[in-house]
Amino acid sequence: METTARDFNQNASRILAAAERGERITVTKNGRPVAILSPVAEDPVPDHPTDPMGDDDIPVFRSGSRIDWSEGRGSYLEGFGV
């Protein structure tokens, strides 16, 4: 279902009832989608998921030599806003 922001403003209870029945409603303003109204699931989704989000196989990059910082930063950090 799709509705305009004006129609949503004037018929909010009818539109919310449709969402309660399981419909997903896209609200548009000036022809552009601005919001999606969907029914609440029985198992709410947490704001910040705590489960792993993928493999922890992050590559570690090591260079063969260490940087000599005895003369200061030099040009090592040039372009990084330092």
N, CA, C and O of each residue as an XYZ file, in Angstrom:
328
protein
N       0.850     -1.174      0.000
C       0.000      0.000      0.000
C       0.897      1.239      0.000
O       1.976      1.246      0.592
N       0.429      2.269     -0.669
C       1.163      3.538     -0.703
C       0.190      4.663     -0.387
O      -0.963      4.643     -0.819
N       0.665      5.639      0.365
C      -0.170      6.778      0.725
C       0.678      8.039      0.758
O       1.898      7.972      0.911
N       0.041      9.169      0.616
C       0.762     10.440      0.693
C       0.836     10.897      2.147
O       0.072     10.431      2.992
N       1.745     11.795      2.425
C       1.877     12.331      3.782
C       0.580     13.022      4.198
O       0.159     12.916      5.350
N      -0.046     13.719      3.273
C      -1.304     14.402      3.583
C      -2.406     13.399      3.930
O      -3.137     13.574      4.904
N      -2.510     12.342      3.113
C      -3.510     11.311      3.379
C      -3.227     10.628      4.712
O      -4.151     10.335      5.470
N      -1.953     10.376      5.000
C      -1.604      9.764      6.281
C      -2.030     10.672      7.434
O      -2.564     10.199      8.437
N      -1.794     11.966      7.288
C      -2.164     12.930      8.319
C      -3.677     12.926      8.557
O      -4.129     13.017      9.698
N      -4.450     12.821      7.481
C      -5.906     12.897      7.594
C      -6.559     11.559      7.945
O      -7.670     11.535      8.473
N      -5.882     10.452      7.657
C      -6.478      9.124      7.863
C      -5.544      8.188      8.621
O      -5.446      7.004      8.297
N      -4.867      8.712      9.615
C      -3.858      7.925     10.324
C      -4.434      6.641     10.925
O      -3.809      5.585     10.827
N      -5.611      6.716     11.544
C      -6.138      5.508     12.186
C      -6.463      4.424     11.169
O      -6.245      3.246     11.451
N      -6.978      4.783      9.992
C      -7.273      3.789      8.950
C      -5.981      3.156      8.449
O      -5.930      1.947      8.226
N      -4.939      3.962      8.270
C      -3.656      3.465      7.755
C      -2.959      2.606      8.810
O      -2.378      1.573      8.478
N      -3.012      3.020     10.068
C      -2.419      2.214     11.135
C      -3.148      0.882     11.280
O      -2.524     -0.134     11.588
N      -4.452      0.876     11.063
C      -5.215     -0.377     11.113
C      -4.744     -1.319     10.004
O      -4.672     -2.531     10.210
N      -4.423     -0.771      8.836
C      -3.919     -1.599      7.736
C      -2.565     -2.209      8.117
O      -2.299     -3.374      7.821
N      -1.722     -1.425      8.767
C      -0.427     -1.947      9.221
C      -0.640     -3.035     10.266
O       0.069     -4.041     10.282
N      -1.607     -2.826     11.123
C      -1.909     -3.815     12.157
C      -2.373     -5.131     11.539
O      -2.128     -6.203     12.091
N      -3.046     -5.044     10.388
C      -3.496     -6.256      9.687
C      -2.351     -6.948      8.951
O      -2.530     -8.037      8.405
N      -1.177     -6.319      8.935
C      -0.025     -6.953      8.287
C       0.455     -6.268      7.034
O       1.432     -6.709      6.429
N      -0.208     -5.193      6.623
C       0.217     -4.495      5.413
C       1.434     -3.632      5.682
O       1.649     -3.158      6.798
N       2.213     -3.440      4.651
C       3.368     -2.556      4.710
C       3.011     -1.309      3.902
O       2.626     -1.419      2.738
N       3.134     -0.140      4.500
C       2.683      1.102      3.870
C       3.873      2.027      3.617
O       4.668      2.300      4.517
N       3.980      2.500      2.384
C       4.990      3.487      2.036
C       4.336      4.853      2.023
O       3.337      5.066      1.336
N       4.903      5.783      2.788
C       4.373      7.146      2.840
C       5.243      8.003      1.936
O       6.469      8.008      2.054
N       4.587      8.737      1.019
C       5.326      9.578      0.083
C       5.038     11.059      0.338
O       3.979     11.424      0.850
N       5.986     11.884     -0.025
C       5.832     13.338      0.056
C       6.382     13.901     -1.238
O       7.540     13.670     -1.585
N       5.551     14.637     -1.947
C       5.926     15.178     -3.258
C       6.410     14.068     -4.195
O       7.338     14.268     -4.978
N       5.775     12.907     -4.107
C       6.096     11.804     -4.997
C       7.302     10.973     -4.591
O       7.604      9.976     -5.246
N       8.006     11.359     -3.519
C       9.182     10.613     -3.066
C       8.856      9.824     -1.803
O       8.205     10.356     -0.904
N       9.291      8.570     -1.714
C       9.071      7.812     -0.483
C       9.862      8.441      0.668
O      11.052      8.724      0.530
N       9.191      8.656      1.802
C       9.866      9.244      2.959
C       9.808      8.343      4.186
O      10.596      8.526      5.113
N       8.896      7.377      4.214
C       8.784      6.497      5.370
C       8.112      5.196      4.961
O       7.348      5.139      3.997
N       8.417      4.162      5.718
C       7.759      2.875      5.526
C       7.170      2.468      6.867
O       7.867      2.405      7.880
N       5.892      2.197      6.852
C       5.181      1.741      8.042
C       4.997      0.243      7.892
O       4.465     -0.219      6.883
N       5.427     -0.512      8.875
C       5.263     -1.955      8.783
C       4.789     -2.495     10.122
O       5.008     -1.873     11.161
N       4.138     -3.650     10.095
C       3.649     -4.226     11.341
C       4.808     -4.603     12.257
O       5.903     -4.928     11.798
N       4.549     -4.554     13.547
C       5.557     -4.936     14.527
C       5.636     -6.455     14.566
O       4.616     -7.137     14.658
N       6.854     -6.976     14.494
C       7.054     -8.418     14.543
C       6.911     -8.900     15.989
O       7.072     -8.129     16.935
N       6.613    -10.164     16.135
C       6.474    -10.719     17.480
C       7.807    -10.701     18.213
O       7.851    -10.452     19.418
N       8.907    -10.965     17.487
C      10.239    -10.910     18.074
C      10.867     -9.579     17.682
O      11.347     -9.431     16.558
N      10.872     -8.608     18.594
C      11.416     -7.299     18.235
C      12.902     -7.373     17.898
O      13.656     -8.136     18.501
N      13.298     -6.578     16.938
C      14.697     -6.508     16.538
C      15.393     -5.514     17.457
O      14.928     -4.381     17.582
N      16.498     -5.900     18.108
C      17.177     -4.958     19.001
C      17.774     -3.790     18.219
O      18.142     -3.932     17.053
N      17.863     -2.641     18.873
C      18.441     -1.462     18.224
C      19.875     -1.714     17.791
O      20.298     -1.277     16.721
N      20.618     -2.422     18.633
C      22.021     -2.702     18.348
C      22.238     -4.204     18.467
O      22.416     -4.720     19.571
N      22.225     -4.912     17.335
C      22.381     -6.367     17.393
C      23.660     -6.758     18.122
O      24.694     -6.102     17.989
N      23.573     -7.824     18.885
C      24.729     -8.269     19.651
C      25.333     -9.546     19.100
O      26.358    -10.010     19.600
N      24.719    -10.121     18.082
C      25.259    -11.347     17.514
C      26.416    -11.024     16.562
O      26.521     -9.902     16.067
N      27.286    -12.017     16.308
C      28.400    -11.773     15.386
C      27.878    -11.407     14.004
O      26.855    -11.927     13.557
N      28.572    -10.528     13.350
C      28.116    -10.056     12.045
C      28.990    -10.577     10.911
O      28.997    -10.007      9.820
N      29.707    -11.629     11.157
C      30.521    -12.201     10.099
C      31.785    -12.819     10.662
O      32.027    -12.800     11.869
N      32.584    -13.367      9.759
C      33.833    -13.979     10.179
C      34.795    -12.938     10.706
O      34.761    -11.774     10.307
N      35.644    -13.373     11.600
C      36.622    -12.476     12.195
C      37.969    -12.656     11.515
O      39.014    -12.524     12.152
N      37.947    -12.955     10.228
C      39.187    -13.180      9.481
C      39.653    -11.880      8.841
O      39.689    -11.755      7.616
N      40.006    -10.921      9.676
C      40.465     -9.632      9.165
C      41.957     -9.752      8.888
O      42.718    -10.170      9.761
N      42.384     -9.387      7.678
C      43.811     -9.516      7.375
C      44.641     -8.526      8.195
O      44.219     -7.395      8.439
N      45.804     -8.963      8.607
C      46.735     -8.115      9.339
C      47.892     -7.821      8.394
O      48.531     -8.734      7.873
N      48.149     -6.547      8.183
C      49.220     -6.150      7.277
C      50.443     -5.757      8.091
O      50.362     -4.909      8.981
N      51.556     -6.366      7.788
C      52.800     -6.048      8.473
C      53.851     -5.747      7.413
O      53.948     -6.432      6.395
N      54.632     -4.708      7.675
C      55.728     -4.426      6.754
C      56.970     -5.126      7.295
O      57.025     -5.500      8.466
N      57.935     -5.292      6.454
C      59.154     -5.989      6.856
C      60.029     -5.181      7.792
O      60.841     -5.757      8.516
N      59.889     -3.867      7.799
C      60.774     -3.065      8.646
C      59.966     -2.155      9.547
O      58.833     -1.786      9.238
N      60.573     -1.804     10.667
C      59.925     -0.899     11.603
C      60.251      0.539     11.214
O      61.296      0.803     10.619
N      59.369      1.454     11.545
C      59.574      2.868     11.248
C      60.413      3.492     12.360
O      60.144      3.290     13.544
N      61.408      4.234     11.972
C      62.270      4.925     12.937
C      61.657      6.285     13.230
O      61.696      7.181     12.387
N      61.087      6.446     14.428
C      60.423      7.687     14.803
C      61.372      8.666     15.510
O      60.927      9.719     15.968
N      62.638      8.349     15.606
C      63.573      9.181     16.362
C      63.694     10.591     15.797
O      64.024     11.519     16.535
N      63.438     10.770     14.521
C      63.528     12.108     13.911
C      62.159     12.767     13.812
O      62.006     13.729     13.059
N      61.177     12.294     14.532
C      59.828     12.865     14.471
C      58.983     12.153     13.445
O      59.359     11.113     12.905
N      57.872     12.722     13.199
C      56.921     12.083     12.285
C      57.344     12.188     10.830
O      57.028     11.314     10.023
N      58.037     13.223     10.504
C      58.469     13.389      9.124
C      57.285     13.414      8.175
O      56.262     14.031      8.473
N      57.411     12.765      7.065
C      56.346     12.765      6.062
C      55.463     11.527      6.168
O      54.595     11.307      5.323
N      55.683     10.713      7.212
C      54.906      9.482      7.338
C      53.400      9.744      7.405
O      52.605      8.996      6.837
N      53.017     10.823      8.111
C      51.603     11.098      8.293
C      51.099     12.224      7.412
O      50.014     12.758      7.643
N      51.870     12.584      6.415
C      51.465     13.671      5.517
C      50.153     13.298      4.809
O      50.011     12.193      4.286
N      49.221     14.219      4.804
C      47.940     13.968      4.170
C      46.900     13.391      5.100
O      45.764     13.159      4.686
N      47.264     13.152      6.356
C      46.310     12.622      7.327
C      45.814     13.695      8.280
O      45.288     13.375      9.346
N      45.971     14.965      7.917
C      45.476     16.054      8.744
C      46.352     16.347      9.944
O      45.913     17.010     10.884
N      47.595     15.861      9.926
C      48.500     16.106     11.052
C      49.434     17.242     10.720
O      50.277     17.607     11.539
